[in-house]
Amino acid sequence: MSPTTLKRLVLALAVLIAAWFLLRGMRDTGADGRETLSLAALPPTAIDQIVLVRALDSLDMIRNGSEWSVNGNPASRTAIEAFLAAASDTSFASELVARSPASYQRLGVDSATGHRLTISGGGKVIVDLWQGERGPDLDGFYFRAAGESGVFLVRGRFAEMSGQPGDEWRDRQLARIPAASIGAVQVERGRESYRLSRSGAGWSLAGGKIADSTKVARFLALYADLRATGFPDAADLPAIRFDPAERIVTLRDTTGQPLLALRLDSAQVGFWAQAKGSPAVYRLESRIVELMAPAESTLVAR
């Protein structure tokens, strides 16, 4: 190889290396403004509504004061705040994978096949994204900002929470009632009915029977943090009947005012539950219902 040819090769290689470092620097610094997907800060108190339009279970989450609802049912404020925090986290991983509209349908981010996520506050849409198919090896999802060309593969908590089913956004808590605030409990089990009343430092049942304080404490402790195991599907709702209810549990405070009135109806697996004054229906395991509405004989002191 002649010295001239060698010099030309070295020069060409130097140019290629310089170009590679330049492109790498632009990508790492986001110099073209398109290499990463970043969202605005989303403090929960500034957000009024989150809407995710999907083919199977569209979600409409609305804030009312400090509380949230999802499709008219109580929503988990913890889940929503975690989602907004994940969306605002500038460190979540995103990778530009396409710009051509020809790829939108394949990646599921076009208006015909994509799911649309909008986050609004103060009467303005703050985030507007098309969410598409799963990424390679079911890792992450493809996203495209409405009106923009870039398609990003986004991994991490924000992407995973965007794809979770509607039940995961709902509040599963039926009751949060400290035992010390309960003064009486009325339990109806079909034809059987009894009343458990606080009597000084202990508890009593009708007919002068003394209740076992340890058993009563375990019974009432359930209502300090009573959570559902799930919710009915839309197809289940027409068959759910609470009138008459198979079991009813009514908790009252020490002044006789109602704290909770819970109606229970058996399902194929477990029970359905509904609190008086609420349209929400929850699923409970049978073993939990037996502890929530025990037979009177299980509470009598021996």
N, C-alpha and C positions, 0 to 999 in steps of 0.2 A: 504494500500500500504506500503510495507516494505521500510525502509530507503535506502537500497541498490538500489531498483528499482527507488525511487524518485531521487537519485543522478544521476542515469544513464539517466533519462529523462531530468533533468536539464542540464546535460553535452551535451546531444544530441541537446537540444534546443539552447544552447550556440554556438555549432558548426554551426547550421543552420543559426543563426543570423549573425555570423562572415562571413560565406560564402556569405550571401545576401549582406552585406556591401561591401565585396570585389568585387563582380560582379557589384554592383552599381557604385563603384568607377572606375572600368575599363570602364564601359559604359559612365560615365560622362566625363572622361578624354580622351576617345577615345584611350585607351591603345592598343587595337588590330588594330588600324588604319583603321577599316572598319565600324565603327558605324555611321559615318556621311559622307555625300558627300560634298567635298570641291573642288572648282575650282581655278585655278591660277588667279592672278590679270590680268585683261583684259583692259588696257588703250586703248581708241579708236584709238590713233595715232599708236599703235603697231599692230592693227588688220587690215588685208587686205580683209578678206572674211568671210562671215557667210553663211553656206549652211544648209538648213533644207529640207531633202528629205521626202516628205509625199505622201500619196496615191492620194489626191485630188488637192493639190496646192503646189508643191515644190517651194522653194524660194532660190534664189541665190543673195545674197547681196554683192556688191563689192564696195570697197572704192577707190576713185580716188582723191587724194589730201585730201581736207576737205569735199568733197561731196560723197554721197553714191547713188548707184542705186540698185533697186530690180527687177530682171527679165528684165533688160533693161530700166526700168522706174525710174524717180526720186524718191528716197527714203527719208523718214523722218529721218534726222540726229538725231533729238531729241529722236525719238523712239529707234533708234539703240543704242545711247549712254546710254539711260536709261536701255536698256536690258543688255548691257555689265556691267553697274554698278551693276545691280541686280545679275548678275552671279558671280561677284567678291565679293559680300557682304557675308562675312563669317557667318553672323548671320541668313541667310535664313534657314528655318526649313527643316530638312531631317531626315528620320527614316528608319533604316535598316529593311526590311520586309521579305527578302528571300535571299537564296544563291544557292538553288538547280536549275540546268538547267531545271528541270521538271516544274518549275513554270514560266519560261520565256514566253511561249506562252500565258498562262492564263493572265499574267500581261501585255502582249504586248511589251515586250522588247527583243524579239528575232529578228533575221535578216529577218525573213519572214513576220512578222506583225508589227514590230516597225518602228517608224520614226527616222531617223538618223540626229543628229545635230553635225556639225563640225564647229569649229571656228579656223581660221588660221591666221598666221602673220609671216612675214619674211620667207616665204617658208616652214613653219613648221605647223603641226596641233597641236594646243594647247589644244583644248577640243574636245573630240570625245565621244558622248553619244548616247545611244538608248533611245528614249522617248516612253513610252507605254500608257496604258489606264489611264483614270481618276481614282482618288483615291475614297475611300468610300464617299458617299454623294456628289460626283462630286467635292471633295476638293483636289486640287493638281493633280500631275501626277507621274507615276512610271518612274524612270530613272535607267539605268545601264551603267556604263562606258564600252566602247568597250574593250574587252579582259579581263574584270574583272567579278567576279561572283556575287558580292553583288548587290541586287536590293533595291533601296531606294524610299520611298514615299516622294516627295518634294512638299512643300507648299510655297506659297508666290508669289511675283511678277515675279521672274525668271521663275517659272513653268508656270504661267498664260500667260506670254508674249510668251513663247515657243509654246504655243498652239493656239495663236491668228491667224485669217485668214490673207491672203496675203495683203488685202486692208489696214489693220491697219499699215502696214510697209511703205506704200507709202506716198509721200509728196502730200498733198492736195492743196498746195498753187499754184495758177495760176499766181498771180501778187502781187508785193510789190512795188508800184510806188507812191511816194509822190505827192500830188496834185500840189505842187509848181513847180515840174519839168515838168509838162505837159503844152505844148504850144498850141496844137491843137488836136481835136478828129474828126475822120471821122466815121460816122455811116451809114451802109447800111442795110435797112430793106426791103428786096424784091425789089420792084420798087422805093421805097423811099430812098433817099440818101441826107445827109446834112453834113456840116462841121461846127464845133464849134471852134472858134479861140480866143486866148487870145488877148485882145485889151486894152493895158495900164493896169489899175487896174481891168478892167472888162472883159466881154466876148461878142462876137458878132457872129451872124449867117449870112448866105448868104443873099444878098438883103438889107443889112444895118439894119437888125433886131437886136435889143439888147436882149441879153439873161439875164434871171433872175439870179443874182449872187448867191443867196441862193440855188436855185435849181441846179445850176451848181456845187456848192460846195458839195452838197449831192451826186450828180452823180459821181463826180471824187473821192470822199472819198471811194467809193466801191473798187477802184483799189489800195488803200493803203494796203489792206489786203484781197485780193480776194481768197477765198478757195472753193474747190469743196465739194459737198455733198457725192460723191462716184465715182465709176468707172464702166465701162461696163464689163459684163461677156464676156468670149471668144465667146459665142454664139451670142452676140449682135454685135460684130465687123463687120461681113460681111455686115450688113444692114446700117451701119453708113456712110453717104455721106456728104462730105464738098465741093463738086464740082458739082453743085453750092451750096454755103452755103446759108442758109435761112437768116442769119444775120452775118455781119462782123463789128467788132469794131477795129479801128486802132488808137493808141495813139502815138503822136509825141512830142519830147521835144521842147524847145523854139528855137532851131536852125533848126527844121524841120526833125531831125533824128528820125527814128521809135523806139519806146519804146516797143510796144506790138501790134501784129496783131492777133486778136482772131476771129476764125470762129465758128459759132454756127449752130447746126442742131437739129431739134426737135426730141424728143424720145416719147415713149408711156407715160412716166412720166417725165416731165421736158425737158431739152435740153442736148445734147452732146456738148462739147467744146474742141477745139484744138488750141494751139498757133502755129503760123507760125514757122517752123524750128524745131518743136518737134513732135515726133511720139505719145506722150502720149495723151490719150483721157480721159476727165473728165465728170462727171455728175453734172449739175447745176439745181436748182429748177427754175420753170418757173417765179416765182415772182422776183427772183434775176436777171434773164435775162431781164425782162421788165425794171428793174432799170439800168442795164448795158448798154442797147441799147434802150433808150427811144425814143418815137416819138418826132420829132422836136417841135411840138406844145406844148409839156409839158415843154419846156425850155424857151419859149419866155416870155419876161417881159410883164406884163399886165399894 
